[in-house]
Amino acid sequence: MLNCPRGGDCGSCMALGGPVVCHCLGVTEEQLVSAVVSSELRTLMEVRRQTGAGTGCNACHRRINLLLESYSSSSAEICSAR
């Protein structure tokens, strides 16, 4: 990514709490997994409301959905609608 304040290496970008998933709001993977598990979040919209992640440029939606698939307590279909 050009002009990235983190040097453009998003795949290895780390912060306290693990890799940053949402760079716009600085939400880490650990924060997202914790919210998904503790609040039983099942959709991208729920994650956005609870954590703010995914409300900026939307580039992290795919990664958030992957985390939902892995850690959500439901096998319900994941909604990627804004």
N, C-alpha and C positions, 0 to 999 in steps of 0.2 A: 504494500500500500504506500503510495507516494505521500511524503510529508507526514508520516505517522510519527506521533510524539514518542512512540515506544520503539522506534527503529525499523518498523515495517515487518518484523518477524512475528506475526500474530500467533502462529502455531506454538511458539515457545514462550509467549508472553506470560509471565507469572506475577502474581501479587499475593498478598496474604490471603489465604483461603483458596489457593490453587489457581488454575488458569482463569483469566478473565474471559467470560463468555460474552457479556454485553459491554463493549468498550465505551459506548456513549455514556452509560451510567456507572461503569466500573463494577458491575455485579459479577462475582466470581462463581465458579462451578460449585464450590462448597456452599455458598449462600443459596444458590438455586436448588441444589439437592436437598438442603435442609428445609427450605420452604415447601418443596414438592411433597416431602415425606411428612413433615409436621402438620401442614395445613391440608394434606390430602388433595393437592392440586392435580387436575387432570387435563386442563386445556391451556393453550398458549394465552388465551385471554385471562384466565385465572392467574397465571404466572405474571402477566403484565400488571394486573391490578395489585397483586400482593407485593411484588418486588420492584416494579418499574422497568425491569429488564425487557427489552424488545420494543420499547416505546420510542426509540430514537430513529436510527437509520434502517432498522429491521434486518440488518445483515445477520443477526444472531438467531433468527427464528428457527433455522434448521437445527442448530445445536441445542436450542431449548427443547424443541420437539424430540430430539434424540434422548435428552435427559428425561423427559416425560415418559417416553417409551420404556426407559430403563428403570425408573424409580417410582412411577405412578402406581398407586395401589389398585388401579382399575385397568381393565383391558379395553375400555371404551375407546372408540376412535378419537384420535387427537385432532382438534380443530386448529387450523393455522390462520383463521380469519383474523383480521386486525380488530 
